[in-house]
Amino acid sequence: MGEAQTGWMFDVFVSFRTEDTGKNFTDHLYTALDQKGIVTFRHDALERGKPISTEILKTIRESRFSIVVFSRSYACSNRCLDELVGILECMKSKGQTVFPVFYDVDPSDVRKQKGCFEKALCEHVQFMDKVESWRAALKEAANLSGWDLKNKFESKVIQEIAERIFNQLSQEVSSALTDLVGIDSLVKEMNMYLDTGVDDVRITGICGEKGIGKTTIAQAVFDSLSVRFDGSSFLANIKEVSEKQGLVPLQEQLISEILMARNMKIRNVHRGVNTIRNSLCRKKILLVLDGVDRLEQLENLAGNRNWFGAGSRIIITTGDENLLIRYGVDRKYRAAELNHDDALRLFCWKAFKQGRPPEDYAGLCNLVLDHAKGVPSALEALGSFLFGRSLPEWQGAVDRLAQVPCTWDYLK
């Protein structure tokens, strides 16, 4: 993924002692998070005694989760201890979620600063003014819910951590999408149809005009259901990608995401068809094909139900309802314009970062809504454009809108 799933700069920040876990546990953890599309900040080792940089503190503040890997020499590093203090401050001030991991150390030794932790703190003579805050941070972090690796397989714990964060991110993204754009009822209806526990392969389509919110609906359903499948893939903007690069990169992405295999290379479309069919025919998968405009795309990415294992679900978004009929979907859903209340809420979140307009702007907001006609992409574009602008600037923009036709071709 190119950006964090939650609107933060990063999904995860990891605080660890390079000498203890940088080439084993933490490196494997980074890989597991990356394979799930979780954006994790990775910083190179800093020299012992080097103070924490303002850039690292900024990164901590911009991360949704922090994982603190306590190891035998963690407290020997004043940088690690400063990171821990910054992480706990973000937990209190920004709602960051913090998970401790105890690697080859007893949680009680961290909590009470005994053993190697006591020895390390006593050696920080030049930082005596910080030691008390470090002790308080160690105690607080050790009391949080996390993972103790004692008598456990590292690979299993790493998988648990990655799954926990992925699931929470998915829930947050799905909740934000449905709350923001008023699509909750349609998402629930689709979820009920798709998540039945029945072992048939079900294919659904979402159709509607450009910018109406088809992708948003598919993303919300994908986020809420993907953890229940052996693998999942969201192929976005298929029309644009296939026109510029052909179908092979999309086939490579599909297989790589579902099998969690890096650097998947396919020679040609025909080979890609065979690889998809042979690799996924026994896997229960969730696949979204977004922005489809030609039958050829469907035939080479999901040509037949028997390409996928029992219980698989496929979601297609397109502006061409006839294409869904020709392909033979089991059920179609039509994305519709937002009603006035949902349109106002979406627009205001983009324009004011809140759900309702300031009193002075209410009349102008209604004029913008009249022009956008409930089209989500139009509301988002106009709200983002007007964000932070003065009342006279708003008035000028609304006057200009009144002179142009209500077309959103630029959103296509």
Sine and cosine of phi, psi and omega as CSV:
sin_phi,cos_phi,sin_psi,cos_psi,sin_omega,cos_omega
0.00,0.00,0.51,-0.86,-0.02,-1.00
-1.00,0.02,-0.40,0.92,-0.03,-1.00
-0.59,-0.81,0.35,-0.94,-0.04,-1.00
-0.89,0.45,0.47,-0.88,-0.11,-0.99
-0.98,0.21,-0.27,0.96,-0.19,-0.98
-0.95,-0.31,-0.03,1.00,-0.07,-1.00
0.99,-0.11,-0.19,0.98,0.15,-0.99
-0.98,0.20,0.25,-0.97,0.03,-1.00
-0.93,0.38,-0.64,0.77,0.02,-1.00
-0.76,-0.64,0.49,-0.87,0.11,-0.99
-0.98,0.21,-0.66,0.76,-0.14,-0.99
-0.66,-0.75,0.66,-0.75,0.21,-0.98
-0.89,-0.45,0.71,-0.70,0.00,-1.00
-0.91,-0.42,0.82,-0.57,0.08,-1.00
-0.97,-0.23,0.84,-0.54,-0.08,-1.00
-0.41,-0.91,0.28,-0.96,0.06,-1.00
-0.99,-0.13,0.91,-0.40,-0.11,-0.99
-0.83,0.56,-0.68,0.73,-0.06,-1.00
-0.88,0.47,-0.49,0.87,-0.06,-1.00
-1.00,0.01,-0.71,0.70,-0.17,-0.98
-0.76,-0.66,0.00,1.00,-0.11,-0.99
-0.89,0.46,-0.48,0.88,-0.04,-1.00
-0.95,-0.33,0.13,0.99,0.03,-1.00
-0.73,-0.68,-1.00,-0.07,-0.11,-0.99
-0.84,0.54,-0.78,0.62,-0.08,-1.00
-0.92,0.38,-0.61,0.79,0.05,-1.00
-0.89,0.46,-0.67,0.74,0.03,-1.00
-0.93,0.37,-0.56,0.83,0.04,-1.00
-0.91,0.42,-0.70,0.71,0.06,-1.00
-0.82,0.57,-0.70,0.72,-0.02,-1.00
-0.89,0.46,-0.70,0.71,-0.01,-1.00
-0.90,0.45,-0.66,0.76,0.03,-1.00
-0.92,0.40,-0.68,0.73,-0.01,-1.00
-0.89,0.46,-0.63,0.78,-0.01,-1.00
-0.90,0.43,-0.40,0.91,0.05,-1.00
-1.00,-0.07,0.14,0.99,0.03,-1.00
0.97,0.23,0.34,0.94,-0.02,-1.00
-1.00,-0.01,0.85,-0.53,-0.08,-1.00
-0.98,0.18,0.93,-0.37,-0.09,-1.00
-0.89,-0.46,0.77,-0.63,0.04,-1.00
-0.97,0.24,0.77,-0.63,0.00,-1.00
-0.85,-0.52,0.90,-0.44,-0.01,-1.00
-0.94,-0.34,0.59,-0.81,0.00,-1.00
-0.94,0.34,0.32,-0.95,0.00,-1.00
-0.89,0.46,0.66,-0.75,0.09,-1.00
-0.96,-0.28,0.46,-0.89,-0.03,-1.00
-0.90,0.43,0.54,-0.84,0.03,-1.00
-0.87,0.50,0.73,-0.69,0.03,-1.00
1.00,-0.01,-0.22,0.98,0.01,-1.00
-0.96,0.29,0.77,-0.64,-0.05,-1.00
-0.92,0.38,0.40,-0.92,0.03,-1.00
-0.91,0.41,0.68,-0.73,-0.06,-1.00
-1.00,0.08,0.38,-0.93,0.06,-1.00
-0.90,0.43,-0.49,0.87,0.03,-1.00
-0.91,0.42,-0.66,0.75,0.02,-1.00
-0.91,0.40,-0.68,0.73,0.03,-1.00
-0.88,0.48,-0.63,0.78,0.04,-1.00
-0.90,0.43,-0.65,0.76,0.01,-1.00
-0.90,0.43,-0.65,0.76,0.05,-1.00
-0.86,0.52,-0.71,0.71,-0.02,-1.00
-0.91,0.41,-0.40,0.92,-0.06,-1.00
-0.99,-0.12,0.19,0.98,-0.04,-1.00
-0.95,-0.31,0.64,-0.76,-0.01,-1.00
-0.96,0.26,-0.61,0.79,0.01,-1.00
-0.81,-0.58,0.47,-0.88,0.23,-0.97
-0.79,-0.61,0.67,-0.74,0.11,-0.99
-0.91,-0.41,0.82,-0.57,0.00,-1.00
-0.95,-0.32,0.91,-0.41,-0.02,-1.00
-0.99,-0.10,0.99,-0.14,0.03,-1.00
-0.98,0.21,0.81,-0.58,0.02,-1.00
-0.70,-0.71,0.00,-1.00,-0.17,-0.98
-0.89,0.46,-0.55,0.84,-0.02,-1.00
-0.95,-0.32,0.26,0.96,-0.01,-1.00
-0.84,0.55,-0.72,0.69,-0.06,-1.00
-0.97,0.25,-0.11,0.99,0.08,-1.00
-0.96,0.28,-0.31,0.95,-0.07,-1.00
-0.98,-0.18,0.90,-0.43,0.07,-1.00
-0.91,0.42,-0.47,0.88,0.06,-1.00
-0.90,0.44,-0.72,0.69,0.02,-1.00
-0.87,0.49,-0.68,0.74,-0.02,-1.00
-0.92,0.40,-0.63,0.78,0.07,-1.00
-0.91,0.41,-0.62,0.79,0.08,-1.00
-0.86,0.51,-0.69,0.72,-0.02,-1.00
-0.87,0.49,-0.69,0.73,0.03,-1.00
-0.88,0.48,-0.71,0.71,0.01,-1.00
-0.89,0.45,-0.62,0.79,0.01,-1.00
-0.89,0.45,-0.72,0.70,-0.02,-1.00
-0.93,0.37,-0.54,0.84,0.09,-1.00
-0.90,0.44,-0.65,0.76,0.03,-1.00
-0.93,0.36,-0.54,0.84,0.06,-1.00
-0.87,0.49,-0.64,0.77,-0.04,-1.00
-0.99,0.16,-0.62,0.79,-0.12,-0.99
-1.00,-0.04,-0.49,0.87,-0.10,-1.00
-0.87,-0.50,0.00,1.00,0.02,-1.00
0.97,0.24,0.33,0.94,0.05,-1.00
-0.89,0.46,0.64,-0.77,0.06,-1.00
-1.00,-0.04,0.75,-0.66,-0.08,-1.00
-0.87,-0.50,0.77,-0.64,0.05,-1.00
-0.87,-0.49,0.87,-0.49,0.13,-0.99
-1.00,0.09,0.57,-0.82,0.12,-0.99
-0.80,-0.59,0.78,-0.63,-0.05,-1.00
-0.96,-0.27,0.96,-0.26,-0.08,-1.00
-0.96,-0.28,0.95,-0.30,0.02,-1.00
0.87,0.49,0.45,0.89,0.10,-1.00
-0.65,-0.76,0.45,-0.89,0.04,-1.00
-1.00,0.08,0.77,-0.64,0.02,-1.00
-0.80,0.59,-0.55,0.83,-0.01,-1.00
-0.93,0.36,-0.50,0.86,0.06,-1.00
-0.92,0.39,-0.59,0.81,0.06,-1.00
-0.94,0.34,-0.71,0.70,-0.06,-1.00
-0.89,0.46,-0.67,0.74,-0.09,-1.00
-0.98,-0.22,0.05,1.00,-0.04,-1.00
0.78,0.63,0.88,0.48,0.06,-1.00
-0.94,-0.35,0.17,-0.99,0.07,-1.00
0.87,0.50,-0.76,-0.65,-0.07,-1.00
-0.91,0.42,-0.42,0.91,0.02,-1.00
-0.96,0.28,-0.63,0.78,0.05,-1.00
-0.91,0.42,-0.71,0.71,0.00,-1.00
-0.87,0.49,-0.69,0.73,-0.03,-1.00
-0.91,0.42,-0.67,0.74,-0.01,-1.00
-0.91,0.41,-0.58,0.81,0.01,-1.00
-0.92,0.38,-0.38,0.93,-0.04,-1.00
-1.00,0.04,-0.11,0.99,0.02,-1.00
-1.00,0.08,0.87,0.50,-0.08,-1.00
-0.89,0.46,-0.63,0.77,-0.07,-1.00
-0.97,0.25,-0.12,0.99,-0.01,-1.00
-0.85,-0.53,0.56,0.83,-0.08,-1.00
-0.87,0.50,-0.45,0.89,0.01,-1.00
-0.94,0.34,-0.27,0.96,-0.01,-1.00
-0.97,-0.22,-0.27,0.96,-0.17,-0.98
-0.85,0.53,-0.66,0.75,-0.03,-1.00
-0.90,0.43,-0.65,0.76,0.03,-1.00
-0.93,0.36,-0.56,0.83,0.07,-1.00
-0.91,0.42,-0.69,0.73,0.02,-1.00
-0.87,0.49,-0.70,0.71,0.00,-1.00
-0.89,0.46,-0.63,0.78,0.00,-1.00
-0.92,0.39,-0.67,0.75,0.03,-1.00
-0.88,0.48,-0.69,0.72,0.01,-1.00
-0.89,0.45,-0.71,0.70,-0.04,-1.00
-0.91,0.41,-0.70,0.71,-0.04,-1.00
-0.92,0.40,-0.61,0.79,-0.02,-1.00
-0.93,0.37,-0.32,0.95,0.03,-1.00
-1.00,0.05,-0.12,0.99,0.02,-1.00
-0.98,0.19,0.39,-0.92,0.04,-1.00
-0.96,0.29,0.75,-0.66,-0.02,-1.00
-0.32,-0.95,-0.61,-0.79,-0.07,-1.00
-0.75,-0.67,0.73,-0.68,0.12,-0.99
-0.94,-0.33,0.88,-0.48,-0.10,-0.99
-0.99,0.17,-0.02,1.00,-0.03,-1.00
-0.85,0.52,0.81,-0.59,0.03,-1.00
0.87,0.49,0.47,0.88,0.03,-1.00
-0.81,-0.59,0.42,-0.91,0.08,-1.00
-0.98,0.20,0.78,-0.62,-0.02,-1.00
-0.84,0.54,-0.68,0.73,-0.06,-1.00
-0.87,0.49,-0.61,0.79,0.00,-1.00
-0.93,0.36,-0.67,0.74,0.02,-1.00
-0.90,0.43,-0.68,0.73,0.02,-1.00
-0.86,0.51,-0.68,0.74,0.02,-1.00
-0.90,0.43,-0.64,0.77,0.03,-1.00
-0.89,0.46,-0.68,0.74,0.00,-1.00
-0.89,0.45,-0.75,0.66,-0.01,-1.00
-0.88,0.48,-0.67,0.75,0.01,-1.00
-0.91,0.42,-0.67,0.74,-0.02,-1.00
-0.87,0.49,-0.73,0.68,-0.03,-1.00
-0.94,0.35,-0.67,0.74,0.02,-1.00
-0.87,0.50,-0.71,0.70,-0.01,-1.00
-0.89,0.46,-0.67,0.74,-0.03,-1.00
-0.93,0.37,-0.65,0.76,0.06,-1.00
-0.88,0.47,-0.67,0.74,-0.01,-1.00
-0.89,0.47,-0.67,0.74,0.01,-1.00
-0.90,0.43,-0.66,0.75,-0.02,-1.00
-0.93,0.38,-0.69,0.73,0.00,-1.00
-0.90,0.43,-0.71,0.71,0.00,-1.00
-0.89,0.46,-0.69,0.73,0.00,-1.00
-0.90,0.44,-0.67,0.74,0.00,-1.00
-0.90,0.44,-0.66,0.75,0.00,-1.00
-0.90,0.44,-0.76,0.65,-0.07,-1.00
-0.93,0.36,-0.64,0.77,0.01,-1.00
-0.91,0.41,-0.61,0.80,-0.16,-0.99
-0.97,0.25,-0.65,0.76,-0.17,-0.99
-0.92,-0.40,0.19,0.98,0.12,-0.99
0.92,0.40,0.62,0.78,-0.02,-1.00
-0.93,-0.37,0.24,0.97,-0.13,-0.99
-0.84,0.54,-0.68,0.73,-0.08,-1.00
-0.91,0.42,-0.66,0.75,0.01,-1.00
-0.93,0.36,-0.64,0.77,0.03,-1.00
-0.88,0.47,-0.70,0.72,0.02,-1.00
-0.89,0.46,-0.65,0.76,0.02,-1.00
-0.89,0.46,-0.69,0.72,0.02,-1.00
-0.92,0.39,-0.66,0.75,0.02,-1.00
-0.86,0.50,-0.67,0.74,-0.01,-1.00
-0.89,0.46,-0.63,0.78,-0.01,-1.00
-0.96,0.30,-0.66,0.75,-0.09,-1.00
-0.99,0.16,-0.57,0.82,-0.13,-0.99
-0.98,-0.18,0.89,0.46,-0.07,-1.00
-0.98,-0.19,-0.19,0.98,-0.07,-1.00
0.99,0.16,0.01,1.00,0.02,-1.00
-0.98,0.20,0.62,-0.79,-0.12,-0.99
-1.00,0.04,0.18,0.98,0.09,-1.00
-0.97,0.22,0.25,-0.97,0.08,-1.00
-1.00,-0.09,0.87,-0.49,-0.08,-1.00
-0.93,-0.36,0.68,-0.73,-0.01,-1.00
-0.83,-0.55,0.83,-0.56,0.01,-1.00
-0.84,-0.54,0.44,-0.90,0.02,-1.00
-0.81,-0.59,0.56,-0.83,0.10,-1.00
-0.87,-0.50,0.86,-0.50,-0.02,-1.00
-0.85,-0.53,0.25,-0.97,-0.02,-1.00
0.43,-0.90,0.11,-0.99,-0.05,-1.00
-0.93,0.36,0.23,-0.97,0.05,-1.00
-0.87,0.50,0.68,-0.73,0.09,-1.00
0.97,0.26,0.17,0.99,-0.12,-0.99
-0.99,0.11,-0.19,0.98,0.06,-1.00
0.93,-0.36,0.31,0.95,-0.01,-1.00
-0.88,0.48,-0.72,0.70,-0.02,-1.00
-0.91,0.41,-0.63,0.78,0.02,-1.00
-0.88,0.48,-0.68,0.74,0.02,-1.00
-0.90,0.44,-0.73,0.68,0.00,-1.00
-0.88,0.48,-0.64,0.77,0.01,-1.00
-0.90,0.43,-0.66,0.75,0.00,-1.00
-0.90,0.44,-0.68,0.73,0.04,-1.00
-0.91,0.42,-0.70,0.72,0.01,-1.00
-0.85,0.52,-0.73,0.68,-0.03,-1.00
-0.90,0.43,-0.58,0.81,-0.07,-1.00
-0.98,0.18,-0.36,0.93,-0.09,-1.00
-0.93,-0.37,-0.31,0.95,-0.22,-0.98
-0.87,0.50,-0.49,0.87,-0.04,-1.00
-0.94,0.35,-0.20,0.98,-0.05,-1.00
-1.00,-0.09,0.17,0.99,-0.03,-1.00
-0.87,-0.50,0.33,-0.95,0.04,-1.00
-0.92,0.39,-0.48,0.88,0.03,-1.00
-0.29,-0.96,0.33,-0.94,-0.03,-1.00
-0.52,-0.85,0.45,-0.89,0.02,-1.00
-0.50,-0.87,0.68,-0.73,0.06,-1.00
-0.88,-0.48,0.96,-0.27,0.01,-1.00
-1.00,-0.08,0.97,-0.25,-0.11,-0.99
-1.00,-0.03,0.49,-0.87,0.14,-0.99
0.79,0.61,0.76,0.65,-0.08,-1.00
-0.87,0.49,-0.65,0.76,0.01,-1.00
-0.84,0.55,-0.79,0.62,-0.05,-1.00
-0.91,0.41,-0.70,0.71,-0.04,-1.00
-0.90,0.44,-0.70,0.71,-0.05,-1.00
-0.93,0.38,-0.56,0.83,0.02,-1.00
-0.92,0.40,-0.60,0.80,-0.05,-1.00
-1.00,0.04,-0.60,0.80,-0.15,-0.99
-0.84,-0.55,-0.14,0.99,-0.08,-1.00
1.00,0.06,-0.09,-1.00,-0.09,-1.00
-1.00,-0.01,-0.31,0.95,-0.06,-1.00
-0.86,0.51,-0.72,0.69,0.03,-1.00
-0.86,0.51,-0.56,0.83,0.04,-1.00
-0.94,0.35,-0.63,0.77,0.07,-1.00
-0.89,0.45,-0.67,0.75,0.02,-1.00
-0.89,0.45,-0.68,0.73,0.01,-1.00
-0.89,0.45,-0.69,0.72,-0.01,-1.00
-0.84,0.54,-0.78,0.63,-0.04,-1.00
-0.93,0.38,-0.67,0.74,-0.02,-1.00
-0.88,0.47,-0.69,0.73,-0.04,-1.00
-0.93,0.36,-0.65,0.76,-0.05,-1.00
-0.97,0.26,-0.66,0.75,-0.01,-1.00
-1.00,0.02,-0.08,1.00,-0.05,-1.00
0.80,0.60,0.74,0.68,-0.01,-1.00
-0.91,-0.42,0.81,-0.58,-0.02,-1.00
-0.99,0.13,0.38,-0.93,0.13,-0.99
0.82,0.57,0.63,0.78,0.07,-1.00
-0.94,0.35,0.82,-0.57,-0.02,-1.00
-0.87,-0.50,0.76,-0.65,0.01,-1.00
-0.85,-0.53,0.71,-0.71,-0.11,-0.99
-0.96,0.27,-0.68,0.73,-0.02,-1.00
-0.42,-0.91,0.11,-0.99,-0.08,-1.00
-0.88,0.48,-0.65,0.76,-0.01,-1.00
-0.88,0.48,-0.70,0.71,0.06,-1.00
-0.89,0.46,-0.61,0.79,0.01,-1.00
-0.89,0.46,-0.66,0.75,0.04,-1.00
-0.86,0.52,-0.73,0.68,-0.01,-1.00
-0.90,0.44,-0.64,0.77,-0.02,-1.00
-0.92,0.40,-0.70,0.71,0.03,-1.00
-0.87,0.50,-0.76,0.65,-0.06,-1.00
-0.89,0.46,-0.70,0.71,-0.06,-1.00
-0.97,0.23,-0.50,0.87,-0.07,-1.00
-0.99,0.10,-0.48,0.88,-0.17,-0.98
-0.93,-0.38,0.00,1.00,-0.12,-0.99
-0.92,0.39,-0.28,0.96,0.03,-1.00
-0.92,-0.39,0.19,0.98,-0.03,-1.00
-0.94,-0.33,0.67,-0.74,0.11,-0.99
-1.00,0.09,0.95,-0.33,-0.14,-0.99
-0.83,-0.56,0.37,-0.93,0.14,-0.99
-0.89,-0.46,0.85,-0.53,-0.07,-1.00
-0.78,-0.63,0.78,-0.62,0.12,-0.99
-0.94,-0.35,0.83,-0.56,0.09,-1.00
-0.95,-0.31,0.98,-0.19,-0.18,-0.98
-0.98,-0.19,0.73,-0.68,0.09,-1.00
0.96,0.28,0.65,0.76,0.00,-1.00
-0.99,0.16,0.64,-0.77,0.04,-1.00
-0.71,-0.70,-0.03,1.00,0.02,-1.00
-0.66,-0.76,0.58,-0.82,0.01,-1.00
-0.89,0.46,-0.54,0.84,0.01,-1.00
-0.83,0.55,-0.61,0.79,0.01,-1.00
-0.89,0.46,-0.71,0.71,0.01,-1.00
-0.91,0.41,-0.65,0.76,-0.05,-1.00
-0.90,0.43,-0.48,0.88,-0.05,-1.00
-0.99,-0.17,-0.12,0.99,0.05,-1.00
-0.93,-0.36,-0.51,0.86,0.01,-1.00
-0.46,-0.89,0.88,0.47,-0.19,-0.98
-0.91,0.42,-0.50,0.87,-0.08,-1.00
-0.47,-0.88,0.49,-0.87,-0.01,-1.00
-0.87,0.49,-0.55,0.84,-0.04,-1.00
-0.97,0.26,0.02,1.00,0.15,-0.99
-0.94,0.35,-0.39,0.92,-0.15,-0.99
-0.85,-0.53,0.41,-0.91,-0.06,-1.00
-0.96,0.29,0.20,-0.98,0.00,-1.00
-0.84,0.54,0.67,-0.74,0.02,-1.00
1.00,0.05,0.02,1.00,-0.02,-1.00
-0.94,0.35,0.46,-0.89,0.00,-1.00
-0.74,-0.68,0.71,-0.70,0.00,-1.00
-0.82,-0.57,0.75,-0.66,0.01,-1.00
-0.87,-0.49,0.76,-0.65,-0.02,-1.00
-0.87,-0.50,0.74,-0.67,0.14,-0.99
-0.92,-0.39,0.69,-0.73,-0.04,-1.00
-0.33,-0.95,0.39,-0.92,0.12,-0.99
-1.00,0.00,-0.05,1.00,-0.08,-1.00
-0.93,-0.36,0.99,-0.14,-0.02,-1.00
-0.89,0.45,-0.55,0.84,0.00,-1.00
-0.89,0.45,-0.53,0.85,0.03,-1.00
-0.88,0.47,-0.64,0.77,0.03,-1.00
-0.90,0.43,-0.62,0.78,0.01,-1.00
-0.92,0.40,-0.70,0.71,0.01,-1.00
-0.89,0.45,-0.59,0.80,0.00,-1.00
-0.97,0.26,-0.46,0.89,0.05,-1.00
1.00,-0.02,0.70,0.71,0.03,-1.00
-0.93,0.37,0.42,-0.91,0.00,-1.00
-0.98,0.21,-0.54,0.84,-0.04,-1.00
-0.45,-0.89,0.59,-0.81,0.03,-1.00
-0.90,-0.43,0.58,-0.81,0.11,-0.99
-0.82,-0.58,0.62,-0.78,0.01,-1.00
-0.93,-0.36,0.84,-0.54,0.08,-1.00
-0.98,0.22,0.73,-0.68,-0.07,-1.00
-0.88,-0.47,0.24,-0.97,0.06,-1.00
-0.89,0.46,0.46,-0.89,0.04,-1.00
-0.96,0.27,0.55,-0.83,0.13,-0.99
-0.95,0.31,0.11,-0.99,-0.13,-0.99
-0.86,0.50,-0.71,0.70,-0.07,-1.00
-0.90,0.43,-0.71,0.71,0.00,-1.00
-0.93,0.37,-0.61,0.79,0.03,-1.00
-0.90,0.44,-0.67,0.74,0.02,-1.00
-0.89,0.45,-0.66,0.75,-0.03,-1.00
-0.91,0.42,-0.71,0.71,0.02,-1.00
-0.89,0.46,-0.74,0.68,-0.02,-1.00
-0.88,0.48,-0.68,0.73,-0.04,-1.00
-0.92,0.38,-0.56,0.83,0.05,-1.00
-0.90,0.44,-0.58,0.81,0.02,-1.00
-0.98,0.21,-0.61,0.80,-0.10,-0.99
-1.00,0.06,-0.54,0.84,-0.11,-0.99
-0.79,-0.61,-0.08,1.00,-0.08,-1.00
0.88,0.48,0.54,0.84,0.08,-1.00
-0.43,-0.90,0.25,-0.97,-0.16,-0.99
-0.98,0.19,-0.26,0.96,-0.02,-1.00
-0.72,-0.70,0.42,-0.91,-0.05,-1.00
-0.99,0.13,0.48,-0.88,0.19,-0.98
-0.86,0.51,0.47,-0.88,-0.11,-0.99
-0.82,0.57,-0.66,0.75,-0.06,-1.00
-0.91,0.41,-0.35,0.94,-0.09,-1.00
-0.98,-0.21,-0.07,1.00,-0.13,-0.99
-0.85,0.53,-0.72,0.69,-0.02,-1.00
-0.89,0.45,-0.67,0.74,0.01,-1.00
-0.91,0.41,-0.60,0.80,0.03,-1.00
-0.87,0.49,-0.67,0.74,0.00,-1.00
-0.90,0.44,-0.58,0.81,0.04,-1.00
-0.92,0.40,-0.63,0.77,0.06,-1.00
-0.90,0.44,-0.68,0.73,0.01,-1.00
-0.88,0.47,-0.61,0.79,0.05,-1.00
-0.87,0.49,-0.61,0.80,-0.03,-1.00
-0.96,0.26,-0.62,0.79,-0.07,-1.00
-0.97,0.25,-0.40,0.91,0.07,-1.00
0.83,0.55,0.59,0.80,0.11,-0.99
0.97,0.23,0.15,0.99,0.00,-1.00
-0.99,0.14,0.90,-0.44,-0.10,-1.00
-0.83,0.56,-0.71,0.71,-0.03,-1.00
-0.89,0.45,-0.60,0.80,0.04,-1.00
-0.92,0.40,-0.68,0.74,0.02,-1.00
-0.89,0.46,-0.67,0.74,0.01,-1.00
-0.91,0.41,-0.69,0.73,-0.02,-1.00
-0.90,0.43,-0.71,0.71,-0.01,-1.00
-0.93,0.37,-0.66,0.75,0.02,-1.00
-0.89,0.46,-0.69,0.73,0.01,-1.00
-0.90,0.43,-0.62,0.79,0.01,-1.00
-0.91,0.42,-0.62,0.78,-0.09,-1.00
-1.00,0.05,-0.17,0.99,-0.03,-1.00
-0.85,0.53,0.77,-0.64,0.07,-1.00
0.98,0.18,0.04,1.00,-0.03,-1.00
-1.00,0.00,0.43,-0.90,-0.04,-1.00
-0.97,0.24,0.21,-0.98,0.01,-1.00
-0.86,0.50,-0.71,0.71,0.06,-1.00
-0.87,0.49,-0.60,0.80,0.03,-1.00
-0.91,0.41,-0.62,0.78,0.08,-1.00
-0.87,0.49,-0.73,0.69,-0.04,-1.00
-0.87,0.49,-0.67,0.74,0.02,-1.00
-0.89,0.45,-0.65,0.76,0.00,-1.00
-0.91,0.41,-0.67,0.75,0.01,-1.00
-0.91,0.42,-0.63,0.78,0.04,-1.00
-0.88,0.48,-0.65,0.76,0.01,-1.00
-0.93,0.37,-0.60,0.80,0.03,-1.00
-0.87,0.49,-0.60,0.80,-0.03,-1.00
-0.91,0.41,-0.30,0.95,-0.06,-1.00
-0.99,-0.12,-0.06,1.00,-0.02,-1.00
-0.89,-0.45,0.44,-0.90,0.01,-1.00
-0.94,0.35,0.41,-0.91,0.00,-1.00
-0.99,0.15,0.96,0.28,0.04,-1.00
-0.83,-0.55,0.58,-0.81,-0.05,-1.00
-0.83,-0.56,0.63,0.78,-0.01,-1.00
-0.88,0.48,-0.48,0.88,-0.03,-1.00
-0.94,0.34,-0.23,0.97,0.02,-1.00
-1.00,0.03,-0.10,1.00,-0.08,-1.00
-0.95,0.30,0.00,0.00,0.00,0.00
